[in-house]
Amino acid sequence: MDQPVQQLQPEITRRAKAGPDDFIPKEDYVSRDFARRETERLWPRTWQMACREEEIPRVGDYVTYDVLDESIIVVRTAPDRIAAYHNACQHRGRRLTEGCGHAARLHCRFHGWSWKLDGTIAHVVDRDNWDGSLKDEDIALPKVRVDRWGGWVFVCMSEETEPLLEFLAPLPDVFRNYPFEKMRYRWYKSTGIACNWKTALEAFNEGYHVQTTHSQLLPVHDDEALAHAEGRHGSYQLAPGRISLGERSPRLAARAVDYRHNVRDFVLMLEQDLKASIPPHMSELMDRLVDELPADASLLDVLMKYGQIAHEAAGERGIPFPALTPEEIGRAGADWHLFPNMVFLPAPDAMLAYRARPDRDDPERCIFEVYSLLLYPEGEEPPLERQYFADWKDHDGWGLILEQDFQNMTEVQRGMRSRGFTGSRTNPVQEKSVSNFHRALREFISE
């Protein structure tokens, strides 16, 4: 459970004495040399989320995961097995796949060589030209390590990196009873953004910006955050020792609050603007908070009623709603940064998640993905529709909250180029997850 505020104060006071970890040189975001070191020492040596299992449900389904100049084929080779290979024909190097699709064999469209799904060579056109010197083991597709957690498929190009569950610690333990693997895509969008991949990711792994960037939330949302270093990963909780959802931010002038309306309005705002984090059917039931509770109901009473409605609705719809303890929900917090390039906002029955990758060798451009996951009744999951936009401004359906974040990303990147800016001075209390990210990053790329 969250600690009471008075117990947290010594920790807040200690963190307020910013140390060297709370200054991040701007070169980390704009320098081509720093990006080169990431290319050589970060991306090949980390576990990265490549796709969701639901994206490759049938044998032969594949997804191509690209990061910088590396390309990896993730393919289902059997109902219970997934493999990953470097995406390069062993004849002349042409990439075998792009995007996603289905194949009985992995085929090169240059000279017609093909491989079985297990990576062994299936056919070489005019193989007798090599007069027996071409060995099967020499032209098998080079394997990439692959593993799964929470419904995600991860890949790693290094044999020296620890196993996935060790790399992810403590996340597998924190979320052991969350049904991430049963969630399915509600929607998925990808776009190019004119900023460093870290600039994009850091817009979502701290809650300090909410009070200014998303000020429209303050009447129904207690926004103060306490961030944590979680090994190489990071997390934060909102309103530590208090309740966030439905509470009025203490930054605003104090006034009486009807918590029935506050919780209802917060849920409706999230559904209308983000279409994530809250199951859509719950927005249709929010008037029950007003109709079935007295006007002086406490915030705890309203949230307990919300939980009751959520459980009842899930049961009626055949949704496998998880049985989580208050301690588990408190430990899960509001937001997790999974090193190096993934952020997710967990809920018992839904999720909003992000992934950022560098756009080739330009340190000031990235590919940014955002998606929503949801628990559905079995057989009612919508078909996955991937939407791609060359620039985030090419799409007018992001919603206000994401648009506010995107505007920050590009302006932050532009501001970092200034001679008058030397580096970020991260808040040691509310942005600890950002400074910890750079600490872990520098460990990976250090010589």
CORMO-V629270 format. One record per helix or strand of 3 or more residues. SS is the DSSP state (2 for helix, 1 for strand). FROM is the first residue (numbers start at 0). LEN is the number of residues. If there is no record, write none. Layout:
SS	FROM	LEN
SS	FROM	LEN
This chain:
2	4	11
2	19	3
1	22	3
2	26	4
2	31	10
2	42	3
1	47	5
2	52	4
1	60	7
1	69	9
1	80	6
1	99	3
1	120	3
2	126	4
2	135	4
1	144	5
1	151	5
2	163	5
2	170	4
2	179	3
1	183	10
2	196	6
2	209	4
2	214	6
1	224	6
1	232	6
2	258	15
2	279	4
2	286	6
2	298	19
2	325	7
1	334	4
1	341	5
1	349	10
1	361	13
1	385	4
2	391	3
2	399	17
1	422	3
2	431	14
